[in-house]
Structure formats: C-alpha cells, structure tokens
Amino acid sequence: MSIEFDVDGAVATITINRPEARNSLDPEHNDLLAQAYRRFQDDDALRCAVLTGVGNSFSAGADLKKLIPVVRDTVLDDTAEPWVLGGMTMTAEAGKPMIAAVNGHALAGGLELALACDIRICVPQATFGLAEVRWAIIPGAGGTQRLPRAVPVGVATEMILTGDPIDAEAALRHGLVNRIVEPDGLLAEATRVAQVIASRGPVAVRAAKEAIQTGLREGLEAGLLAEQRLLAACMRTEDAAEGPRAFAEKREPVYKGR
C-alpha cells in the first residue's frame, strides 16, 4: 500500500496503490497523496503529471470506514477545516497540468480527484459517479462545482442527485473524458499526452491554463483581460524568443521556463 511517485524526464506519474480498498483514501493515504501532489507542483523540473490507480479502480475516494468518520467528528466538534482530497480538490490555482488516467471506477471522491485534473483518459470499463447522497452527505471535494463545468448541467445534476454512475461511453459523449483507450495502452497514452505538454513552453502552458480557468470562473470579460495580461507576461520570457528562433532554424526548441 502506498502512493507511488515515478519520474520520466519532465513527467511525473502518481499512482494510488491501495487496490484492496479500491484505491480509496484513508487519512494516511490522503496525506501521502497530498505530499505527492505538492512534490510535483514544487519541482521546477517537472512540467506535467499523470494520476492513476492500481487494479480495476481509479479511486473510490474517501474511505467510508476510516476517513469519513474522522471528518464528521471534526464537523461535530466545530474544528473542521475545508474538505480536501489528496491536497488537490479545493485549490483554484492554475498550477501545472495533470492528466487522469482512469483505469477503472472513479467514484465519489475518486471522480472529484479526476475532475481536479485537466485532461481525463479512461478505459472502456471505467465508470464515473458521485454517490455521496446515498450515504446522506453531498460531494464536498469539488464535485458539485467541477462536474457541472465538465458536463451539461442537467447531466451533472442527475448524477449528483441520484448518486447513479455513468459508463465510459456516456462520459465520452458528455465530454467528461477526452477519449477511451484499451487498458494495455492507457498509461502509455496518458504519458504521451503528458510528454507533449511537457515539451511545450512551460510558462506558456501554465499561463494558458490560468487564462482558461479565469474565464470559466469569472466570465468572458475577465477571461479576455487575463488572457492579455498573461500573453504579455509570456512575451517577456526568454522562451518566447527561443520558440520562433527554433522554428526559423528548423530545430526543436529548448525551453528553460523563464
């Protein structure tokens, strides 16, 4: 049982390895995943990450036997802090891009982890659901906010209020996942996309992600203003000179992130 952290060049792969509990997060593994997430975000050499799980589950989210009771106790004694899974579900900061390689069931907090990623790729057997209302609680790690931004509002509302999951084909049809890949090619495809992103100008990638998120969060006008501000910031970098120079010299650019 662990949270594995592997590095290949500028790409990190974070793997939830708790298959006997459907890769759910107890307090220990929730902390370990948060540490892994922070390690990725803080390491300047890493530019993109893949998040996945072991076995036939991406993640079942919070461990109902071990983590949920702890959270409920803090609510009852008024010491509760914001509910965060893996250190990543309550942040609105742009940060570096992450890809969810959904190897199986992404349920409850598991779907919230996938929603906190920027791109989702899944296997045909994957299912996606927010089942919290079945247990008399609501999705509290971003699910009620991110799912309606990822799929049509009516679809998100039905998923949240019924707690019923959807399959991979429905997820693709509604835009929840980017594509479906056979299991033996899932990690390779997610890694390929991550490596492509990692090869681009890192300042520009993060700026583009921030511009997207600002527009979605604050509306078109704010997004357009953010886009202009971030474009100017990119233009001031050394990388912005290196890109066109490499194009003219017919070679791959060497970006330094500055």
Disulfide bonds with the S-S distance in Angstrom:
none
